[in-house]
Amino acid sequence: MGKRLSLEAGSDLLTAVVVACSLLGDSFLYVGLPLTYNTLGLNLVSVGILLSVNRFIRFFSNTWASYIYDKHGVKLPFFIAICVGTLTTLSYGLLTGFIMFLLARVVWGVSWSFLRIPGYLYASNAPLAQRGKRMGLYQSISVIGSLCGTLVGGFLLDLWDFRLVIFVLACGSAIGIPIAFSLSDVPQLDDAPRAPISMNLKLIFGDFKMFGIGLVTAMNGLLIGSILTSTLSLYLLELVGEGGISVFEITFGIATLSSFLIATRRVSRLALGPFVGSMSDFLGRQKTLIILFSCGIISMALLGLSPSISVVVFAVVLAFASSNGLGIVLATEASDLAAIHDEGRLYIISSYVNWIDLGSATGPLIAYILRLGIPFRTMYLGASVTLFAVAIFHQYAMQR
């Protein structure tokens, strides 16, 4: 007989706080490593590997994390994960050289697999009429860690040494440890045997609805979350030149403008999470997705068609907002699917997060390969057409 364990009701927001604390160090690395790599015994190529390897390792660790949670419950593995994650953040300030950093990033990738699954598990246990709102709240709170790691960490790096900044962020991550320890498991026993670990692959490719949710999730992360984000600064440079733009007689350089626009990706997730989640509860998942798909398709088409910088700025903000909204509703759909599966609930969640990692890990690589042969505007138009095609496929998959 399998033992189904989940966080008790009301613990989802505390879980989100733990996740936010854990993200401080990882988010800072995307700002800090490219600026200080030569003082850490690294080169620019190794920085790219270090910032990507944690994503690729999760293709393996996501399934393992689900297996451990299914076998041992949530509290102990989750507590160990935040402890290991905090120690990993601290290690960034103590290590030198590529191999040691690589090992730390691999360990972080495994820890992150364990840290993010409980939030989806909680959502699958929430009442259907509140599931979208709770998922939106969870994602809004957890993204605060990414924002603080990027903004506060970047600010402190202008004042302090890299290693001192890491120590401060590790102390922030440690706040999550007692919170994780305070969470309680509520046993839910049923007569269904625990699902075999092989079920993860069956759910990724064998369940048509899960495949529909997962494919759109990967394309959303690839087309907007990765391709647009990784090429935006180069496209703006191509569009307006090195002089930047002037607004009210204030000149904004390309770096400042692109940083501001990319920051709206996380800010919109923070601001829109509860609203989009509640809208999906009220209107229904499919109607909400139609609105968000339409915004994403239009925004990417505008990027490909309009040479106006004001239109481009509007389109980028709209693209990021729609992408975050899609992520929230698709995550809720995955939780809906998990809620009706007594057996394999955790493997549905792990298959969903594998689709997320597939899009985020391959996006930058695909973007720069495509750039060798086609201009940015053609790439963005292609993204708009692709998003339209997967939207149609998703609607078909969910109606079967």
N, C-alpha and C positions, 0 to 999 in steps of 0.2 A: 504493500500500500504506500502510495507516495504522500509526502508531506508538503502541502502547499503553504508557503510562508510569505507574508507581505507586511509592509510597514503599516502600523495601525492608522486608522483614519485621523486626519489632521497633521500627520507627520510629513506630508509631501512638501509643504513649504519649508520646513526645517531641512529636509533633504536637499531642496534647491539652494538653501544657504550654504550647506556643506559643499555642494558642487561649485557654487560661486567662489568659495574660498580656495578650492583646489585649483581653479583656473588661473589664479593670479600669476604664478610663475611661468606657465606655458604661454600665456598671452603676451607676457613681457618679452619673451625670447624673440618673438617675431619683430620686435622693435630693437631690442638690445643686441642680439647676436650679429646682425649685419653691420652694426656700428662699431663693435668692439672685438670682432673675431680675431684680429691679429694679436691682441693681448692675451688671448686664451689658447694659443697654439693651434689655431684653426686657419683655414683658407676659405675663400668665398664659395667654392664648390662644396666643401664639407658642410658649410652652413645650410645650403640647399638640401643636402641629404639629411641633416639633423632635424630640419623643420618638416620633413616629409616622412621619415621612417616610422614615427609614432602612429601615423595613419595606416601605413601598410601592415604593421604588426597587428593592428586591430582586426584585420580580416580573420586572423586565427584566434585572437584572445576574446573576441565578442562571444563566440560559441562556447568557449571554455568558461567564461564568466557566467553565462546562463546555466551551464551544467552545475557549477558550484552553487549558485543561488538555488537551483531546483533541489539540490541534495542537502544543503546546509541551512537554508533560510537566508534572510537578508541582513540581519544586524551585524553578525560577526564579519562576514566578507566585506561589507560596506565599511565597517570601522577599520579593518586592516587596510583597505584601499586608500582611505584618506590619510592614514598614518604613513603608508608607503609613498603616496603622492606628495605629502609634505616633506618627507625626507629627500625625495627626488628633487624637489624645488631647492631645498637647502644645498644639495650636492652640486648644483650648477655653479654655486659660488666657491666651491672647494676644488673643482676638477680643472685639469688642464690637458689638452690634447684630444684628438678626434675620437679615439677608441673609447676613452672613458665617458665622453659626452654621448657617444652612440649608445653605450650600454644604459646610461641614465635615461635617454629618450625612449629606448625600448621598454624599460621598466615603467616609465610614465604612460606609454601607450597601453600597456596591460592594465595599469591602475585605472586609467580613464574608462576602459571597457566596463570595469566593475562600478565605477562611480556614476555613470549615466543611466544604467539600466533600471535602478529602483524608481526613478521618476516616471518612466513609462509603465512600470508595473503598477504603481499607485493609480495612474490614470485609468488603467484597465479595470481597477476595482471600484472606481468612482461611479455614482449613478449616471446613466446615459445622458440625462438632461443637463448634467453639470460637467461632463467629461471635457468638453472643449474649453470651458472657462478655466478649469483646474490645470489643464495642460498649458494654456496661455500664461497663467500665473507662474507656473513652474518654470517655463522658458524665460519669462521676463526677469524673474529673480536670478536665475542662474547666469544670465548674460551679464549681470552687473559685475561679476568677477572678471570677465573678459575686458569690459570697459575699463575697470580700475587697473587691471594689469597693464593694459596698453597706455592709458592716459597718465595715470599716477606714476607708473613705472618709467614711462618716457620722460616725464617731468623730473623725476628724481635722478635719472641718468645724466641730465644736464648739470646736476649739482654734485653728485656723488660718483664713486667708483662702481662698476658693474657688480662686483662681489658684495658690496654693502647694500645695494638695491635689492639683490637677491635675498640677502639675509632678512631685510624688512618684509619682503613679500612672503618669505617662508613663515615668518611670525604671523602674518595675516592668514596664511593657509592653516596654521596650527589652530586657529580659532574653531575650525570645523571639527577638530578631533573630539572635544567634549560634547559637541552637539550630536555627532554621530553616535557616540557612546550612550547618549540619553534616549535614543530611539529604541522602541520596543517592537519585537515580533509578535504578531498575532497568528497562532496556528490555525490553518483552515484544512481539515483533513477530508480527503475524499478517497473513494475506492479505486480511482484510476491509477495505474502504474505510472511511474515517472517516465517521461518521454525519452527515447534513446537520443544520444547526441547527434546521430545521423539525421534526425528530423530537421535540423537547421537547413541543410541543403535541400531537403524535400520541400520545405516551406518557401525557400528562395525561388525555386524553379518549378515546383510541382503544384503549388496552390495559385490558381489564376488570379484571385483577388489580391493576394500578397505580392504577386509578380507585378500587377498593375500599380499598386501603391508604391512598390519599391522602385520600379522603372522611372516613374515620375519623380520620386524623391531623388534618385541619382541624377536625372537630367536637370532638375531644379538646381541642385548643388553644383553640377558641372557647368551649366550654361550661364547662370547668373552668379551663384556663389563663388565659382572659381574662375571661369573664363573672363567674365566682365571685371571682376575684382583684380585679377592679375594683369589685365591689359589696359585698364582705365588710364593710368598715368601716361603710358606711351601714346594712347589715342588722343588724349588731351594735348600732349606735346605736338603731335602731328596736326591737330586741329587749329590750335591758337599760337603755336610757336613758343620759344623759350621766354618771351616777354610776359607771358601770363595774361591775366585779364584785369581790368580796372572797374571797380564798383564804388561809386560815390568818391571818385578821385583817389581811392585806395587800391594799390596794385597787389594782386594775389598771384604768387608764383605757382607753377605747375604742381610742385610738391605740396604746397599748402592746400591748393584746390582739390587735388586728388585725395589727400589725407582727410579733408573735411567730408568729401563725398563718400569715401569708404567708411568713415565713422558713422554716417547715417545708416549704414547697414545694421550695426548693432543697436544704435539708438532706436531705430524703428522697431526692432524686435522687442526692446524694452517697453516702448510706448504702446505698441499695437497688440501685444500678446493677449491680455485679458479681453480686449475688445473683439479681436478676430475669433478667439475661442468662444466667447459668448454668442457672437453672430452665427457661428457654425451650430451651436446648440439651438438657436432660435429659428434660423432659416433652413437648417439641415446642411449636412456636409457637402452634398453635390452642388446645391445652389451657391453656397459660399465659394466653393472651388471654381465654379464658372466665372464668378466675378473676379477672383484673383488671377485665374488663368488669362482672362481677357486683359487685365492690367499688365501682366507680364509680357504677353504677346505684343501688345501695343507699344509698350516701353522699349522693347528690344528692336521693334520695327522703326521707331522714331530715331533710335541711335544709328541705325543703318541708313536712314533716308535724309535726315536733316543735318545741314552743316552749321546750324545756328548754335552757338555755345549756350544760350539760355534754354533752348529746347533740349539740348544734351544734358544739362544739369537737371532739368525737370525729369527727363526720362530715366536718368540714373537713380534719382531718389525714388521714383515710382517703381523701378525694377527691383530695387532692394526691398522696398516695403511689400511688394507683391510676393517676392521670394520668401520673405520671413513669414508672411501670412500663409503661403502654401505649406511651408514647413510645419507650422502649428497644426493646420487642419489635417495634413497627411499623417502627422504623428498621432493625432486623435483617431484617425481612421485605423491606423495600426493597432492602437489600444482597443478600439471597438472590436476588431477582429480577434485580438488576444482574449477579450472578455468572454467570447462565446466558445473558446477552446479550453476545456478543462485540462486536456492533455496537450502539452507543448506550448503553453502560454509564453513561457520565457523564451522559447526558441523563435516564436513569432517576433518578439521584441528584438532578439539578437539578429535575426535576418533583416529586420527593418534598419537597424543601425549599421549593418554591413552595407546596405544600399547607400546610406548616407556617406560612409567612408569611401565607397567606390567613386562617387561623384566628386568629393572634395580632393581625393588623392590624385585622380587622373586629370582633373580640370586644367591646372597650369601647364602640364606637359602637352596636352592636346592643343591648348591655345597657342603655344609657341611653335608647335609643329605646323599648325594651320597657317600661322603668320608667315611662314616661309614661302607659301604659295598664294595666299589671298590677302587682300587688304582688310583692315579692321571692320569697315562698314559692311562689307560682304559677309564677314564672320558673324556680325550681329544680326544681319538679316536672316542668315542661315539658322541662327539660334532661335529667332522668332518663329520661323517655319517649323523647326524641330519641336519647339514647345507646343505649338498648335497640334502637331501630329500626336504627341504623347498625351495631350489633354483629351483628344478624341479616343485614344486607346484606353485611357483610364476610365472614361465614362462607360465604355463598352465592357471593360473588365468588371466594374463594380455592379453592373446590371445583370450579370450572368448568375 
